């Protein structure tokens, strides 16, 4: 349906950014209602952009793109030709969320992370949720991310997950959690970079809105990590552990180390001695209290996990077990973001908190169950199938967009290892206006807010809003060529 136009002139006059914009009733539109009118909290933005000359908006977009280029805001995309470093595309038109919507999301995110941390404390401790039959024992203990070495390890404040990036999608039924990213969630640097670029480019428009700030994230992250220090110091030594320059998110590692004012280190920069971890410095060894790791469990310590790892530090996990250093996120958290375990998060909330989930899960079929396997194979053309431990949009099938040959080949993979797959319906992801050569056009979007957990739980009012830049595409992952836009959480 065509949308209303700001101003009094026709499409050829002045700005008219939304002159050719048409909503699709199949998808919730973030800016326009079903009648094509701007939603109440979006009207001021619609008017401001609609009255701005198109060449001026194009200049703003170019300015934002140049800022990303100059800052080197990149992400590695993997394909047949290997890894390619690309600038993350940014769209200048922000996505708006009302104060009431954000309040509901925040409550749901806090509830969800609390339950996930209690789940991790339980499965590495008394194991009540398994013993009571709420979740199958083999699903937990058979998960590749379950770390038997974590049994009995004391975790400060019960914060197994200190940094959580939860993927949210919206349909006509409201917001739903698509997945929980609990191991080494990325994207927060793009949230902050998008804000800086859009705030600078749309300076006057930004001032006219009551947008809540997110610039405090670096300080809050450092505060959260400091609360994990085993020594309880007011100023502990914190380091960010990176796999190195060839990691797809290395830009983010540098960015966050700079934001927090901590050292960016690799495994070879650390040494474990007598149950403690030290950082090599020009003045000698300096004890490390907290490690914000951006390395997967397998590579943290060759003595505890993969013996062929050259990325970690021998003896690091022993120091962690002894309580002499904190690691965020804790090893073994990946069992809680396994896509099969995801299906049980609503039951975790009921079991541990005695509350109903505030945020819904997406309907999920486990191929490990005979009924789930049969349903998935019978409906491949209308389902999205994912590997239980997959991420970044890799190892998945979007049945509606796949050829018959691709579906047949993927079905064989599922039959060979059913436990490795789950399926979900193809969601009607909401759309938001994005800038194209022909003006604004709808593109599918999702949200990744970031929740911090130390002594208390903290959120900044913002998120990395990912965009599927290809018309009609539902794949928003940066690793699959998606882009981002700024999210404005309004104060009222």
C-alpha positions, 0 to 999 in steps of 0.5 A: 500500500502506498504511504502518505507523503510529508509536505504538500508538494508532489513526488517530484517536488523537494524531498519526498523521500517516501514517494515510491514507498509501498508497504506489504500487508504480509510484513509489519512495517516499523514506520508505517501502519497498515493504512500507510500512515506513519506510526505516532512515534515515527511521525516527526522523523517521517516529516523531517526526512520527507521534507529534506531534499533528496540530494541532501539526504544522499550527501548525509548517506555518503558522509556516514559511509565515509566515516565508516571507511575512515574508521576502518569499520569492517567485517570479514565475509567468507566465501569461495574466494576465502575471507574478504574484508569489507566495510559494513554497509550503513543505512542512514534512516534510523529505526525508531522504538517507542519508550513503552516498546523498549521498556517491555523488551528490557524487562523480557531481556533481563528475565531471559538472561537471569534464567539462562545464568541460573540454568548454567549454574544448575547444570554445572552444579546440582543438576536439578532441571535435568533430574526433574525431567524438564530438559533431557539429560542427553541434550545437555550433556551431549551438547558439544559446548558442555564442558565437564571441566566446569563442574564445581567451578565458582563463578562470581555473582553467578554471571556465567554470561556477562555479555549477551547479544539476543537476536529479536525479530518482530512480526505481526504477532509482536517481538520474538527471540530468534536466538541467544548469543552467549559465547562471544557475541559481536556487533556492539561496536557497530551499534556505537559506530552507527549512532556516531555516524547517524548522529553526525550526519542527521544532526538537526533531525537527531536534535529534534528527537528525544533519543536515549543515549548509548555512549555509556556502553564502554564504561558499563562494560568495564564496570561489569567486568570489574565486578567479576574480579576475584580480588574485589579491587576497585581498579582491577587489571582487565584485558581483552583476549583476541585471536588476532588480526585475522578474526572476523570481528578484530575491528570490534576487539580493538574498538572495545579495548579502546573504549574501556581503556584496557589492553588488547592481548593475544594468548602469547601475551599472557602467561600462567604461573603458579595458578595465576595469570600474568600479562607480559609488559615492558616492565615485567609480568603484571597480574591479570584479574579479568579476561574478556575473551573473544576466543571460543572455548576450544582455543582458550587453553591447550592444556584444558581443551584443544591441545593443538591451539596456538591462540590460547594460554597454557594453564589459563583454565587451571588459574580460572578453576582456582578462582585467581582470574575471571573469564567473561563469558565463562567457558561452557556457556555455549550449551545455553545458546545451542539451538536445541536447548533454545527451545527449552528457555521458556521452561527454564524461566518457569522452572527457575523464576516461577514466571511466564516468559515475557518474550516469546520463542520462535516455534522450533522443531527439534530434528533429534525427535522423530516427530520433529524430523518428520515434520522438517523433512515434509515441509522443507520448502517453507522452513528455515533449517539451522545447525544447532551450533551454527552462527553467522548465517552459515550452515542453514537452509532457507527452504522458500528461497532454495532450489529443489536440488538444494533442499534434496541435498540438505535433507540428506544432511539432516538424515545423516545427523538429525541431532545437529539440526532444528527447523523453524517457520520462515518468519515474516520479519518486519520491514523498515525504510532504507535508502536506495537510489529510487528513494526509501524502500522497505527492507527486512530487519532484526535487532541485537540488544546487548545485556550486561551481567556482573553484580547487577544487570545493565542495558543501554537503550539501543541495539545493533539493528541489522538489515537485509540489503537485498530486496526480499532477502530475510538474511540480515547477518553481516557475514552474509552481506547484511548491513546496519542502521541506528536504533533510536529508543525514544524517551517518551 
